Amino acid sequence: AQTVTQSQPEMSVQEAETVTLSCTYDTSENNYYLFWYKQPPSRQMILVIRQEAYKQQNATENRFSVNFQKAAKSFSLKISDSQLGDTAMYFCAFMKPPGAAGNKLTFGGGTRVLVKP
Amino acid sequence: EAGVTQSPTHLIKTRGQQATLRCSPISGHTSVYWYQQALGLGLQFLLWYDEGEERNRGNFPPRFSGRQFPNYSSELNVNALELEDSALYLCASSSLEDVTDTQYFGPGTRLTVL
């Protein structure tokens, strides 16, 4: 079974600075998908960024970027120019290719990010 | 484009009762997923429905069940409620036309069992 580990329960960052969240996973699959979701206090789970394992190029989405190290099974998220609205719980998630293993997302335990003014 | 919607927002039940949670997917999405987010247990996969059929099930007892309707909306039913069923229940939807089958989540239903 796949496991996803987020080793940082909480992180704080000053507004406009950069913060990096770590995520490691365990799988024997060669092809899979990785995601970062954020869950603000409103509880709505919002997709931040996704990465296909077969793509070597790291995904970016505005101020959010990932460092995907397939051999190390590492998938970190960098938030640049942090904003107060980035305060949320961030979850790393793993999924096998669609159709395999029932499209199940396996989540890490989450990292709480607090952006301070 | 409207996102995934869930109702009710909050639901309070007593032990032994039944709870019904509802979810409407994003227009054009045929797959619906249910996850449980319980305190201390993290996010756990419950069920996956696609084209009206149950496609996959997580490690939950049979008293957790559901269905998907012809319009692709879905219901999650929890029978014989137990105190530990108190949690945020999240619904997500995806489109098989998306090669990554990315799941988009609704706001959740907070179930409290007294």
Interface residues (C-beta under 8 A of the other chain):
Chain A: Y33 F35 Y37 S42 R43 Q44 M45 I46 L47 R50 E52 F91 M95 P98 A101 G102 N103 K104 L105 T106 F107 G108 G109 G110
Chain B: S31 Y33 Y35 G42 L43 F45 W48 R55 N56 R57 G58 L88 L90 A92 S94 L96 V99 T100 D101 T102 Q103 Y104 F105 G106 P107 G108 R110
